[in-house]
Amino acid sequence: MPLRRGPGRVDHRLVVAALGLSQIIGYGTLYYAFSVLAPSIAKDLDWSTEWIFGALSVALLAGGLAAPWAGRWSDRHGAGRVMALGSVAAALALAGAALSPNIAIFLLGLVAIEVASTFVQYTAAFALLVQIDHERAPRNITYLTLIGGFASTLLWPITTALHQVLTWREVYFLFASVHLLVCLPIHAWLSTVARSGAGDADPAGTAAAAPASAGDRSTAKRSSLFLLMAAGFSLLSFVNAAILVHMLPLLGALGLGATGVLVGALFGPAQVASRLTNMVFGGRLSAPALAVVAALFEPLAVATLMISAPWVPGAVMFSVVFGLGSGLGSIVQGTLPLALFGRRGYGDLTGRIAAIRLIVSASAPFAFAFVMEKFGVLAALGVTCAIGVGAVAAFVRIARMTSTGRMHAPQMD
């Protein structure tokens, strides 16, 4: 279903396009560009590249700890305002990192960058779409993740091209200006859209309430659903982080050699393809069912790699299937909390889940590397596959709890 002009003056097509642009800039400049600039940063600040990436892990952990604040402030003050302030914070953090005279100041700047990213990326963006129109939010989230999936595809080559003529400090200054000149106006405008859209869509004020089915749930059952959802997302994020950080070394260790680079390159297109497919055909799946499908893809992909390596067609299947699961997983992170708990407190809920998910996933690269070094590649893949199966079990349990006839999760429109 195409995006249509919604209630009142809200043009959903324009909203999603503008927010999608800000997500490409946000993820591209605050996360993906770092891998391109890291060697130059390490050389300039006289640190090893390994320690620079270790600093990024610490910064990402700090961003995860800030996620609940981003969620609460989105509920309290409006996600658009939070994202606008986040754009200013991102610009200041990038400029601060660019001006850093030594590694200690740079580390503070890097932490500030990743904390600011929490206020401008998916956690806040999903909350904004829910505040603009909670009924259309599941479909709009799908469109948004489809656009956001191009962040790495665009910003890796753009950053590489810029870095050929600019220093890493100048690149960061340029990115800071983009946040001020492009993202800040977008988020400021969207904050007004959210206020007018919410008012037009629900003059009686009932939109803030959770779905009727959620209201029938006991506190204990709601707590169980939250814990299962947090566990499912955390385990899935662990699998994603463990595999993606080690993708190329892993494929090389399995005997794929230079072919591993080509195989790994299939992940990004598969991720976008899964979101496009869900956008066209996924409207009949409930959010819990989609979560099961998304989670199932990832251990299936890892198991395929374990069984088939170093057979190249098997590795290709692994990369594609893993990309499909990762792409759908991004959608589910926004739609499942809305389906289970409704609009009220959505920002706070997703912020808390993001914090748990990011804290768990921060340990994944080290844990995978440790098991791989001590027990071998296949053992590391086996443990990762088992963790993925745990995520599937959590989402299957949620699907069963919400399909008993007493508590149906709302369908994606």
Steps between C-alpha positions, in 0.01 A plus 500: 500500500656833403543772756205735477427844636387419850268675740497875467816645354730202561661378176641162596701462183688824568541419870658161434722635219631785719552274800667241276750759382582592859550130585740451209698800622473397865613140459745583222688782675475384861568129450595368156749775413712409801633179344629702202664769713629280785846423352570870446367588846723234658806622310436867579443438870777240527278212604457154352198436279395217733480739796308752292237237422502399866420861584207482259362200694513703821330792325226273364444365850460857626249562222305196613488627856360831369222331303243496785543876540440549129182296528365676807572846364334403171182415692518806722611772260431353156740292292540777242635742759731232639634429151551873434704535819678179405603656167660791686670258741627287210647806328673615819631150571642460148662843519638421845654175378648683200662757728637246748874557565561156651348157536332572835297790359421300187361215712269745675393631161438148372283419802309823439449403134348163588284644779371766260430231241249339736290818480492519118490139382232228497401508868383860473395476134260211566350691792449800272310293244279360775429850629412627153254217429510182708264313266727550199821466703571130423487560126693829528768329707541246221547778245744680729721195557501440125643849443732481800646176364691704243707681766804274473463462123516878454720625783785252469590612145414866572724502807777325307479757221499791745795358690707495183495882495428585866654398832288300744458816707369694199263215415359512853458879474314452172274237656433733794380769261272251325330420830440871561398598146302191396396285797417778746243668267348161415457403865372844599237481226404144595445609860224733378357226276482262795303750707255590223470142372422358843239763564324448167519125512350468844300802614347304781838418643451125483803436281728519799346192647628151440299256286199350672665159507795643693265643758364154573839360589600452859808676627678164530421410140615839373823457696549157346448640151751778567763261634452262208521785251812645662661155507412432136637832377813473715586149383435596140722808535774282650491274193502801266793670671704181532464408133519844339813617684680176411337441160808525276753337740245226567448420132875505447557260790249260343712480185314741271799732456445804279155367404390585852504870415253446216284274715491755783400773256169320440386571856405865441287445187327205668417720798336761277325229296338353812360840598371559149336158493335558836381841383323340203385165638533515878178680587320175584750397765451609858801656670561192723490271195742726314730492803507120487585505129774760548656310789482166320707623206810572706574162668396337171764705320770418757414129487521510121851647521608237754379213287608624157835682553717540299244436223449840334126459413435414865685812614298708255181353643624583851567866414167547325290326767683682779435830322131415466472434873691813596285716275174367641639524853538879467132528409388280788690712752256780422177311433493227767501735805218700341298187426540358850474811717346775290596864461507609862857506632633370168816711513586395853433135418713491187774699673525244779506214252768676293716541810479129586558402137803725452662401828470130414619545141803703616645178647441294186814581296730417792305186599498366145873569455579330834308181415643496147857528631459244780276242334497572128278660239235229495460514878451877486241460226326225696469715810374792291244277330374377838461860620300574185273204573440651843375818331266294281361327810431835668308635201309174451386525861385858440310392188322229695412734786349751258299254292292330769184691415529718808779726377542546132788718387382764252572422136734719300287715274 
